[in-house]
């Protein structure tokens, strides 16, 4: 019991450190932008300065809220009573309930069967429904506050901000484009890598592989962000259901087109 508590405490400490670093990076970007760049370029108490500070503060608040939701929302778990029913007509075998060798998907660490799109998470120490890989970023620094070295201090802020923002902006743009691609094809990160191998094996065997959850761009977007387009600005998971069953291309009417 004591060992389990100690392990849990160690994990919490590691996660707290990572979260703290990201929060410090967000705080540094906000403070340097509002109280250094906007103040020096426009004047913080001028009309343009107030307007820019208000817009940037709103964006920073949205960033903080979404990050808080990302780290505090439970990723879900596989119900302890879950058991795959291979005879259920509503759950076709095509839905990747079986491995390529023909065996049912079973997690050796959790000691239970896994539904479609579920994978074991080493951080959560349990199987997670529709699991994706998470990526974090970190950076922080400080600024001297001596009137005698004011110009040198501002120059330091410019350099540190550039070293922080340029690679961070590039990384975020790449991640944005990557996740837009995944949404349009209704894939998780893990499913993309599994699909690469499945495609190679299919071509090697002379057959054609198609991702079973790729229902077409619009259907894929609605399955991820929700059926109401207005809710896409603030997506929720209320439309997903239990997470144990997802629509596949085999559920579509014959002749219906999907993305290639």
N, C-alpha and C positions, 0 to 999 in steps of 0.2 A: 504493500500500500504506500509506504514511504517512498519507495523507488518510483512509483507511478506519479506521485505528487511532485517529486523532484524533477522528473522528466518533463512534466507539464509546465513546471515553473521555468525550466530552461528554455522551452519552446516559446513561452510567452515573452521572456526577456529578449530573445532573438527577434521576434516579431515587433516588439516595442521599439527596439533600436532601429529597425528598418523604417518603421512608420515615423519615428522621430526625425530621421534624416530627411525624409521626403517632406515632412511638415516644415522643417527648417529651410529647405530649398524653396518651397512656396512662399514662406514668410520673407526670405531674403529678396526674391524677385519682386514681391509686392512692395516692400519698403524702399528698395533701391529705385524702382520705377516711379512711385508716387512722390517720395520725398527727396529724390536726387534728380532724376531725369525731367519729370514734369515740372518740378519746382525751378530748376535751372533754365529750362528751355521756354516754358510758358508762364511761369509764376504760379505757385500753388493757389493763390487767392485771387487770381484773375479769372475772368469768365471762361476763356478757353481752358485754363488750368483746372478749374473746378469741374467743367464738363468732362474733360479727359480723365480726371481722377475718379469721377463718379462712374464712368463707363468701365474703367479698369477695375475699380473696386467691385462692381457687379460681376465681372468676369472672374475675378479672384474668388469671390464668394461662391459662384457656381462651381469653380474648380475644387474648392475646399469641400463643398457639400457632396459632389459626385465622388470625390476620393473617400470621404467618410462613409458613403453608402457602399463603396467597393470593398472597404476593409471591415465593415460591420455587418454586411448582409450575409446570412448563413448560406453556404453554397448548396445546401440540401444533402440528403443521404438516401441510400437505397433502403426501403422498408425491410425490416427484419423478416417479415412474412412473405417477401417476394419469392415467387417460384415460376420460372418460365414454363408456359404451357404450349408445347409444340403442336398440339392438336387444335388450338384456338384459331379459328378462321380469321379473326380480326388481327392476329399477330403473326404474319407470315414469316417463314424462316429467312426470307430475303432481308429482313430487318436486322441482320448481323447479330442474331441471337446465338449463332454458332461461329466458332472460329473456322479458319480455312481448313483445318484438319477434320472438321465435322463435330467437334466436341462443343458442349454447351459452355457459354462464357461463365467462368467461375473464378472468384478472387481467392487466392490461397491465403492472403493476409487477413481478410475479413471473414473468411470461411463461409461465404454465401455466394449465390449466383448473382451475376450482374445483368441488368437490363440493357437494351440497346443504348449506345452512346455514353455509357457509364464507364468510368475508369477510377483506379485507386489513386488517391492523392497522398503523397508522402507528408505534406505539411499538415493536412487535416487528419491524417491517419485513418481515413475511411474512404469508401467508394463514393464518388460524387457524380450526380446525374448530369449528363451533357457537359463533361469537364473540358475546360480550356486551360492552356498554359498561361501563367501570369508573368508579367515583366515589370520590374521596378526600376526607378532611376534615383540618383542621389547626387548632391553637391551643396556646399554651403561655404561661406567665408564672412569676413568682417571688414569694417572700415574705420580708420583712425579718425578721431574727432578733435584734432588740434588745429586751432585757427592759423597757426604759423605754417602748417603744411597742408592747407586747404586744397590747393590745386593738385598736389601730389595725391591727396586722399581721393579726390574725385576721379583722377586718372586711374587709380587703383580700382575704383568701383566700375569704371568703364571696362577695364581689362577683364576683371573677374566676371562681370555680367556677360561680356562677349564670350568668354570661355565656357560659361554655363549655358547661355541661351542658344548659341549656334548649334552645338551638338545635340542639345535637348530638342530644339525645333526640328532638326533633321530627323532625329529618332522618332518624334511624335508624328511627323508627316508620313514617315515610312510605315509606322504602326497603324495610322489612320487608313492609308491606302490598302494595307494588308488586311485589315479587318473589314473594310468595305468589300474587298474581293471575297473574303470568307462568308460574309452575309449574303452576297449575291449568289453564292453557290451553296448556301446552307451547310457550311462545314465548320467544325471546330478545328483548332490547331492540330490536335492529335489525329482527327479524321483526315486532314490534308496529308499528313505524313503516311498514314495507313493507306490512303488512296494512291499515293505514288507507288508504293510497293504492289498494291492490288492491280494497278494499271500495268506495271511491268510484268507481273505474272500472267495477266490476261493476254497481253500481246505475245508473250512467250508461248502461251497455249493456243494462240490463234483465235482468241475470242475478244469481245469488246467489253470494257468495263465502264460502268456508269454509276456515279455516286447515287445511292438509293434515296437520299433525302433532297436531291436537287430537283425542286418542283417548278423551276422557272424563276427569273429575277423577282417579279412582283410577289409571287407566293412565298419565296424565300424571305423577302423583307418582312412580310406580314407575319410569318411564323416566328421571326426573331423579335421584331419591334412591336408587333400587335396589329390587329386588323384595322384599327382607326388611325388614319394618317396623322390626325391632329395630335395623337398621343406619342408620335415618334420623337417629338422634342423632349418628352419626359417618359421614356419607355418603362413599362413594368412587366412583371412576369405572370400577371393574372391569367393571361390567355393560354399559357403553356399547359396547364392541367397538372397531372401527377408527375409528368416527366418520365413515365415508364413506357409510353407509347407515342410514336411520332408518325405523321403521315409520310408515306414513301411514294416513289414513282409508280409502284405497283397498285396504289390506291387510286391513281388517276384514271379517268375514262380512256378507253382505247382511242388512239388518234390524237390525244391532247399533246400539245408541244411543250417541251421543257428546254431549258438552256443547255448549250453544248459546252 
